[in-house]
Amino acid sequence: MHKTKTSTTFAATIALALSLGLAACQRAEGPAERAGKQLDNAAEKTAEQVDKAGEKIKETAENVKKDLSK
């Protein structure tokens, strides 16, 4: 039983060391990555605005339809 606990502790220690080592090796974000993120954000905002505009068009069309049916 003592051997299993030691093995588990050792495995956990190795996993933690590898995780910390990999985290420390990550490179800083370069200009291309920053530009890509800005493009992603711009595309997301544009999509949100298009959705809002679509909803407004839909509401307006429904209102016009109601007004014409009176």
C-alpha positions as CSV (number, residue, x, y, z in Angstrom):
1,M,0.0,0.0,0.0
2,H,2.9,2.4,0.8
3,K,4.3,1.7,-2.6
4,T,1.1,2.8,-4.4
5,K,0.9,6.0,-2.5
6,T,4.5,6.8,-3.3
7,S,3.9,6.0,-7.0
8,T,0.8,8.2,-7.1
9,T,2.7,11.1,-5.4
10,F,5.6,10.7,-7.8
11,A,3.3,10.6,-10.9
12,A,1.5,13.7,-9.6
13,T,4.8,15.5,-9.0
14,I,6.0,14.7,-12.5
15,A,2.7,15.8,-14.1
16,L,2.8,19.1,-12.2
17,A,6.4,19.7,-13.2
18,L,5.7,19.0,-16.9
19,S,2.6,21.3,-16.8
20,L,4.6,24.2,-15.3
21,G,7.4,23.6,-17.7
22,L,5.1,23.7,-20.7
23,A,3.4,26.8,-19.4
24,A,6.7,28.6,-19.0
25,C,7.7,27.8,-22.6
26,Q,4.8,29.6,-24.2
27,R,5.9,32.4,-26.4
28,A,4.8,36.0,-26.1
29,E,2.0,37.0,-28.6
30,G,3.4,38.4,-31.8
31,P,2.0,41.2,-34.0
32,A,0.4,38.7,-36.4
33,E,-1.5,37.0,-33.5
34,R,-2.6,40.4,-32.1
35,A,-3.8,41.4,-35.6
36,G,-5.6,38.1,-35.9
37,K,-7.4,38.6,-32.6
38,Q,-8.4,42.1,-33.6
39,L,-9.8,40.8,-36.9
40,D,-11.7,38.1,-35.0
41,N,-13.2,40.7,-32.6
42,A,-14.2,43.0,-35.5
43,A,-15.8,40.1,-37.3
44,E,-17.7,39.1,-34.1
45,K,-18.9,42.7,-33.6
46,T,-20.0,42.9,-37.2
47,A,-21.9,39.7,-37.0
48,E,-23.7,41.0,-33.9
49,Q,-24.6,44.2,-35.6
50,V,-25.9,42.3,-38.7
51,D,-28.1,40.2,-36.4
52,K,-29.5,43.3,-34.7
53,A,-30.2,44.9,-38.1
54,G,-31.9,41.7,-39.3
55,E,-34.1,41.6,-36.2
56,K,-35.1,45.3,-36.8
57,I,-35.9,44.6,-40.4
58,K,-38.0,41.6,-39.4
59,E,-39.9,43.7,-36.8
60,T,-40.5,46.5,-39.3
61,A,-41.7,44.0,-42.0
62,E,-44.2,42.5,-39.4
63,N,-45.4,46.0,-38.5
64,V,-45.9,46.9,-42.1
65,K,-47.8,43.7,-42.7
66,K,-50.1,44.4,-39.8
67,D,-50.7,47.9,-41.0
68,L,-51.5,46.7,-44.5
69,S,-54.0,44.1,-43.2
70,K,-56.0,46.7,-41.3
